[in-house]
Amino acid sequence: MVDPGNNVHAAAGTGIVVVTQLQPISVIFTLPEEALLAVNAALAAGPVTVTAMSRDGKTALDRGVVGLVDNLIDQTTGTIRLKATFPNKENKLWPGEFVNARVLAQTRHDVLTIPSAAVQHGPNGVFAYVVKADATLEARPLEIGEEAGAVAVVEKGLEQGERVTTSNQYRLLPGLSIQAVEAAPGGTAVVQ
């Protein structure tokens, strides 16, 4: 930050050089204050994994662990700051880069999930259109747990093996007879 031949004074407010560490590297990110209890519970159980994702959220750049949770919630944004450290062995993370952080606070096993596209919000709460055995629709009230990306955990309201609609909900009504087209793995189905 100083050119050769410049005078350097001990009282100067600017530094002489900036040293940046790449391996390991830290990422400071924020989470909504509602996530604080889940993160603290996860930290009490052991290390909490964080995945640094690319700006578009499609590519995982590196995996690290939460090292620090700020002791103050930002009142203006309702968020809390966290610091995670990543090994960055392939130098995919760079100082000043914008990344998205995905925190793994809890892993649940043997839960029933449906695509988030099947979850509908109505005047009586959350529901999904369930395809009955006679190819008619039923609007079934649901209790939804966590939603992560394109998947929602169903706490109550569906049984294993039941089919739900994931498209054209604006055209559907309870009792309507439909012709369902099965979704390809990882894809979406079309209801006709």
SVG drawing of the C-alpha trace seen along z (x, -y; Angstrom):
<svg xmlns="http://www.w3.org/2000/svg" viewBox="-66 -11 79 57">
<polyline fill="none" stroke="black" stroke-width="0.4" points="0.0,0.0 3.1,-2.2 5.3,-2.9 9.1,-2.6 10.6,-6.0 7.5,-7.1 8.0,-8.2 6.4,-5.9 5.5,-7.1 4.5,-5.1 1.5,-7.4 0.1,-7.0 -3.4,-5.8 -2.8,-3.6 -1.0,-0.3 2.0,0.7 0.7,4.0 -2.5,6.1 -2.0,9.8 -4.8,12.1 -5.0,15.7 -6.6,18.1 -6.1,21.5 -8.0,21.7 -10.4,18.9 -13.3,17.5 -16.8,16.4 -19.0,14.1 -22.7,14.4 -26.0,13.7 -29.1,15.8 -32.6,14.8 -32.8,14.4 -35.4,17.3 -32.6,19.7 -30.5,18.9 -32.1,21.5 -31.6,24.3 -28.0,23.2 -27.2,23.1 -28.8,26.5 -26.7,27.9 -23.5,26.3 -24.2,27.9 -24.3,31.3 -21.1,30.8 -19.5,29.1 -22.1,27.5 -21.4,27.9 -21.7,24.9 -21.6,25.2 -20.5,22.1 -22.6,21.9 -22.0,19.9 -23.9,16.7 -26.6,18.5 -26.9,21.2 -26.2,24.1 -22.5,24.9 -21.1,26.0 -17.7,24.2 -16.5,25.7 -17.6,27.2 -16.6,25.8 -17.7,25.4 -19.3,22.6 -16.6,21.2 -18.4,18.2 -21.9,16.8 -22.1,13.1 -23.4,12.2 -25.8,9.5 -28.8,9.6 -28.9,6.8 -32.1,5.0 -32.4,3.2 -32.4,6.4 -33.4,9.1 -30.4,11.1 -27.4,12.6 -23.9,12.9 -21.9,16.1 -18.4,16.9 -17.4,20.2 -14.0,21.5 -13.3,23.4 -10.2,25.3 -10.4,23.9 -7.9,26.4 -8.9,25.8 -9.0,21.9 -12.6,21.8 -13.3,19.1 -11.7,15.7 -11.5,12.7 -14.3,10.2 -16.3,12.8 -20.1,12.9 -21.3,16.4 -24.4,18.0 -24.0,20.0 -26.1,23.1 -26.0,24.2 -26.9,27.8 -28.4,27.4 -30.4,30.7 -30.7,34.0 -34.0,35.8 -34.4,39.4 -37.4,41.4 -39.6,38.3 -42.3,37.9 -41.4,35.2 -43.2,33.7 -42.2,31.2 -42.6,27.6 -44.6,27.0 -47.4,29.2 -47.8,27.1 -50.7,24.7 -51.9,21.9 -55.6,21.3 -57.9,19.5 -58.0,22.5 -54.2,23.0 -51.8,25.2 -53.1,28.0 -52.2,30.1 -54.3,31.7 -54.1,35.4 -54.9,37.8 -57.3,40.5 -57.5,44.0 -60.4,43.1 -58.3,40.3 -60.2,37.5 -58.7,34.8 -59.0,34.1 -57.8,30.9 -56.1,32.3 -55.1,30.1 -51.4,30.5 -49.0,29.7 -45.7,28.8 -42.4,28.8 -39.2,27.5 -38.9,26.5 -35.5,26.8 -35.1,25.8 -37.7,27.7 -38.7,30.2 -41.1,29.8 -41.4,32.1 -45.0,33.3 -45.6,33.7 -49.3,34.6 -51.9,35.0 -50.4,37.5 -49.4,41.1 -46.5,42.8 -47.3,43.6 -50.0,41.0 -49.7,38.8 -50.0,35.0 -50.2,32.5 -47.3,30.2 -48.6,28.1 -51.8,26.4 -53.1,25.9 -55.0,22.7 -57.2,24.9 -57.9,27.7 -60.9,28.2 -61.7,30.9 -63.6,33.8 -62.3,33.0 -61.4,36.0 -57.9,35.8 -55.4,37.7 -52.0,37.6 -48.6,37.8 -46.0,39.2 -42.9,37.1 -39.5,38.2 -37.0,38.5 -36.0,35.0 -38.6,33.6 -42.1,32.3 -45.4,33.9 -48.1,32.3 -51.8,32.8 -54.1,32.8"/>
</svg>
